[in-house]
Amino acid sequence: MTLLKWLAAPFKGEKWAENLHFLLLGIGVSGTLFFALYTYNQLTEEQLSSYRVDQADKELIKTQSEIEKSRSEIRELEERLEGNFSSDIKILTEFNIDQDDKKTLIINLEVKNLGTHDLKLKLNEKSLTIYKVSYIGDQLKSEIELHPKYYQNLGKHPSFFQEQVVLQGAQKNLTYFSEIPSYGTYYITFQADIDDYLKETLNNNNIQENRIWFSSKYIVLTPE
């Protein structure tokens, strides 16, 4: 009873309403503080969880990047061990008019071996082609087609080379000559078959495209 009297004491007398107001106000403030503390704890846990997820994602991305880098380094090392085939073929031209007013074209192929294997070019009678072209806009049409040979000798029985080997790191020049009918626009192409070893390498890697060595060039010949 003493406890009940003590609890009821503030509500007796003239200031009981004021005391009740302060009591309710105190309960309200306590509830607000409790709710704020609870919400803060929840937000802190969510933020911490989100931070941990972000860190895990960053670590995963970093790990994946390191794995891809390692794979790239392994591929590069494998290519170095297995070697690679690479060339740079430039078409250089020289236009002349001789004493008989014949128009001639000297074509020099500058072949550089940039790979780690000897480069073998299998040639044929149509390895070099000169097209005299006409055009409308971007539509081209061949008017004349010429196939100069890469001659080995011009004796009684002329012959031409069927294969050329460019050693690793070396350069070789192949020279062609042809009379041309007139001034105008010409398209020059060079293509050579790859050797059997390179074919086997491409087959082992399931590569079916670009199975020839190829280079091309447009030139426009006009009177001086």
C-alpha positions in Angstrom: 0.0 0.0 0.0 2.9 2.3 0.8 4.1 1.9 -2.9 0.6 2.7 -4.3 0.3 5.8 -2.0 3.8 6.9 -3.2 2.8 6.5 -6.8 -0.5 8.2 -6.3 0.9 11.1 -4.3 1.8 13.3 -7.3 -1.8 13.2 -8.5 -3.3 14.5 -5.3 -3.7 18.1 -4.5 -4.0 21.1 -6.8 -1.1 20.2 -9.2 -2.2 16.7 -10.0 -3.0 17.8 -13.6 0.4 19.4 -14.1 2.1 16.4 -12.6 0.2 14.1 -15.0 1.2 16.3 -17.9 4.9 15.9 -17.0 4.5 12.2 -16.5 2.9 11.7 -20.0 5.5 14.1 -21.5 8.3 12.0 -19.9 6.8 8.8 -21.2 6.5 10.3 -24.7 10.1 11.6 -24.7 11.3 8.1 -23.5 9.4 6.4 -26.2 10.8 8.8 -28.8 14.3 8.2 -27.6 13.8 4.4 -27.6 12.4 4.5 -31.2 15.2 6.7 -32.4 17.8 4.4 -30.8 16.2 1.3 -32.3 16.0 2.9 -35.8 19.6 4.0 -35.6 20.7 0.5 -34.7 18.7 -0.9 -37.6 20.1 1.6 -40.1 23.6 1.0 -38.8 23.2 -2.8 -39.3 21.8 -2.3 -42.8 24.6 0.1 -43.7 27.2 -2.2 -42.3 25.6 -5.1 -44.3 25.5 -3.0 -47.5 29.1 -1.9 -47.0 30.2 -5.5 -46.5 28.3 -6.5 -49.7 30.0 -3.6 -51.6 33.4 -4.7 -50.4 32.7 -8.3 -51.4 31.6 -7.1 -54.9 34.8 -5.1 -55.2 36.9 -8.0 -54.1 35.1 -10.3 -56.6 35.6 -7.8 -59.5 39.3 -7.4 -58.5 39.8 -11.2 -58.4 38.1 -11.7 -61.7 40.3 -9.0 -63.2 43.4 -10.7 -61.8 42.2 -14.0 -63.2 41.6 -12.5 -66.7 45.0 -10.8 -66.6 46.6 -14.1 -65.7 44.8 -15.9 -68.5 46.0 -13.2 -70.9 49.5 -13.6 -69.8 49.3 -17.4 -70.2 47.9 -16.9 -73.7 50.7 -14.5 -74.6 53.3 -17.0 -73.2 51.7 -19.8 -75.2 51.8 -17.8 -78.4 55.5 -17.0 -77.8 56.2 -20.7 -77.2 54.2 -21.8 -80.2 55.3 -18.9 -82.4 53.2 -16.7 -84.7 52.8 -15.9 -88.3 52.7 -12.2 -89.3 53.7 -10.2 -92.4 53.6 -6.7 -93.7 53.2 -6.6 -97.5 53.5 -3.2 -99.2 52.7 -2.5 -102.9 55.0 0.1 -104.4 54.4 1.3 -108.0 56.4 3.2 -110.6 54.7 4.5 -113.7 56.7 5.1 -116.9 56.2 5.9 -120.6 58.9 4.4 -122.9 60.3 5.6 -126.1 57.5 4.0 -128.1 54.9 5.8 -125.9 53.9 2.6 -124.2 52.6 3.0 -120.7 54.3 0.6 -118.3 53.9 -0.1 -114.6 56.6 -1.6 -112.4 55.2 -3.1 -109.2 57.5 -3.8 -106.3 56.2 -5.9 -103.4 58.0 -5.2 -100.2 57.4 -8.3 -98.0 58.5 -8.1 -94.3 58.3 -11.1 -92.0 57.1 -9.9 -88.6 56.5 -13.3 -87.2 58.5 -15.9 -85.3 58.5 -18.5 -88.2 59.9 -18.4 -91.7 57.3 -17.0 -94.1 56.5 -19.1 -97.2 54.6 -17.6 -100.1 53.1 -20.0 -102.6 52.8 -18.2 -105.9 50.8 -18.9 -109.0 50.2 -17.2 -112.4 47.5 -15.0 -110.9 49.1 -14.0 -107.6 49.4 -10.5 -108.8 46.4 -8.9 -110.6 46.0 -5.5 -112.1 42.5 -4.3 -112.7 41.7 -1.3 -114.9 38.5 -0.1 -113.2 35.6 2.2 -114.1 33.3 3.4 -111.4 30.0 5.2 -110.6 30.0 6.5 -107.0 31.3 3.6 -104.9 30.4 0.9 -107.5 33.4 -0.5 -109.3 33.7 -2.5 -112.4 36.7 -4.2 -114.0 37.4 -3.3 -117.6 40.7 -5.0 -118.1 42.5 -7.7 -116.0 46.2 -8.3 -116.2 48.4 -10.9 -114.5 52.1 -10.1 -114.7 54.4 -12.9 -113.6 57.2 -13.0 -111.1 59.8 -14.3 -113.5 62.7 -16.4 -112.4 64.4 -16.2 -115.9 63.6 -14.7 -119.3 65.7 -17.1 -121.4 64.5 -19.4 -124.2 62.1 -21.1 -121.8 60.9 -18.4 -119.4 59.9 -19.6 -115.9 58.5 -17.9 -112.9 58.9 -18.5 -109.2 56.3 -20.8 -107.5 57.4 -20.2 -103.9 59.3 -17.5 -102.0 60.6 -17.9 -98.5 61.1 -14.8 -96.3 63.2 -15.7 -93.2 62.2 -14.6 -89.7 62.9 -10.9 -89.3 63.9 -10.5 -93.0 62.5 -8.6 -95.9 62.2 -9.6 -99.6 61.2 -7.6 -102.6 59.3 -9.2 -105.5 59.2 -7.1 -108.7 56.6 -7.3 -111.4 56.3 -5.5 -114.8 53.4 -4.9 -117.1 52.3 -2.7 -119.9 49.0 -1.0 -119.2 46.5 0.2 -121.8 45.8 3.8 -120.7 45.6 6.4 -118.0 43.0 5.9 -115.3 42.2 4.2 -112.0 43.8 0.8 -111.3 43.3 -1.7 -108.5 46.3 -3.9 -107.7 46.0 -7.1 -105.6 48.5 -9.6 -104.4 47.7 -12.9 -102.9 49.6 -16.0 -102.1 48.6 -19.3 -100.6 49.8 -20.2 -97.2 52.0 -23.3 -96.7 51.0 -26.7 -95.3 52.4 -26.0 -91.9 50.4 -22.8 -91.4 47.3 -24.6 -92.8 47.7 -27.2 -90.1 48.1 -24.6 -87.4 44.9 -22.8 -88.5 43.0 -26.1 -88.7 44.1 -27.0 -85.2 42.7 -23.6 -84.0 39.5 -24.0 -86.1 40.3 -20.8 -88.1 38.8 -20.9 -91.6 39.1 -17.2 -92.6 42.0 -15.3 -94.1 43.8 -18.4 -95.3 45.9 -16.4 -97.8 48.5 -13.7 -97.6 46.9 -10.6 -99.2 47.6 -7.0 -99.9 46.0 -4.4 -102.2 46.3 -0.9 -103.5 44.5 1.7 -105.7 46.4 4.0 -107.9 45.3 6.8 -110.3 47.5 7.4 -113.4 47.2 10.8 -115.1 49.2 12.7 -117.7 51.8 14.9 -116.2 
